Amino acid sequence: MSSSPATGTLARGVVDLESVGAAVRVDVSVVSPVYGCAVCLEELVDRIEAALRPSCGSYEIILVDDSSPDGAWARICELARLRPSVRGVRLSRNFGQHAAITAGLREVNGDRVVVMDCDLQDRPEEIPKLLSALSGSAKIALAQRVERQDGALKRLCSWGFYRFLGWLTGAVYDHTTANFGAYSRNVIDTINAMPEHDRFFPMLVQWTGFETVRVPVTHESRGHGKSGYNFRRLLRLGLNIALSYSDKPLMLVVSLALCSAVLAIGVAAYSIMSYVEGKTQVAGFTSIVASVWLIGSAMLGSIGVVGLYVGRLFNSAKGRPHFVIAEKVGKQ
């Protein structure tokens, strides 16, 4: 059972403001973070149910409202009232997509779990294909978007983001895969046990090391709303991930320090030669200025990177939850 009773101790990383009743085990849980897509939620639920009904004995659909600005919570409450399979979780504020995914994963009761976006670019009709891929030894089935239906600029940004992220973290990322996939219960339990403050679901999945298969799926164009990620948010997300999951920025600082030292030595040697040849009017001026600028810049950059890591340690030491659940609806 994923959620603690109201009288018990809450799992680390979650604050629940409402009591939780006894949960019933189901075959499949579908988790979808909701932000800016209130108008397509009914279609999303309809298509998920149509995809799961023929092959799954029991299932649940968990919609996590990440403080969506378009009144999505009212729509989720209505769907939960009309559809027994729908459960809703409302976060107290916007914590971000990956924190919302974490909130949904803490609520699942399924033996297998599907994670997907709510904007219908992840086609619910592909879910049975992903679930069937878990029938063997594979514990993770990732949806591989062979032909992405996004604009050229978004595809380019996505490709660049994952290449940059892979370079920073030393991990191999496939830009054709994202959150959409099917996961066995032990994978989800492992991810739920991870205490990382900065959550990035694909990285957590990759770290578990379970056998993974990639399943080619059809990708649809976005029919409603627009992506919450822009260049600034992607850059910030990439920096947070790099600082949280890799020490490569620190290694880059060491490399920068070594390069600065070599360059400073070269500038000093050139200054000495210029002085000996009588080309320097003010003795030591060039070497002093070069040394101050080079060493000062290297020191400031190094302190800045170390400071970012200290800031991450400070946030982790505070022990604040990854999210705060304000309200729940539906059968728990």
Sequence and secondary structure as in RCSB ss.txt:
>XXXX:A:sequence
MSSSPATGTLARGVVDLESVGAAVRVDVSVVSPVYGCAVCLEELVDRIEAALRPSCGSYEIILVDDSSPDGAWAR
ICELARLRPSVRGVRLSRNFGQHAAITAGLREVNGDRVVVMDCDLQDRPEEIPKLLSALSGSAKIALAQRVERQD
GALKRLCSWGFYRFLGWLTGAVYDHTTANFGAYSRNVIDTINAMPEHDRFFPMLVQWTGFETVRVPVTHESRGHG
KSGYNFRRLLRLGLNIALSYSDKPLMLVVSLALCSAVLAIGVAAYSIMSYVEGKTQVAGFTSIVASVWLIGSAML
GSIGVVGLYVGRLFNSAKGRPHFVIAEKVGKQ
>XXXX:A:secstr
  S  TTS   TTEEESS       EEEEEEEEESS GGGHHHHHHHHHHHHTTT SSEEEEEEE   TT HHHH
HHHHHHH TTEEEEEESS   HHHHHHHHHTT  EEEEEE  SSSSB GGGHHHHHHGGGSS SEEEEEESS  S
 HHHHHHHHHHHHHHHHHH     TT  S EEEEHHHHHHHHT   SS  HHHHHHHH   EEEEEE B    SS
  S  HHHHHHHHHHHHHHH  HHHHHHHHHHHHHHHHHHHHHHHHHHHHHTT  SSTTHHHHHHHHHHHHHHHH
HHHHHHHHHHHHHHHHHHT  SEEEEEEES  
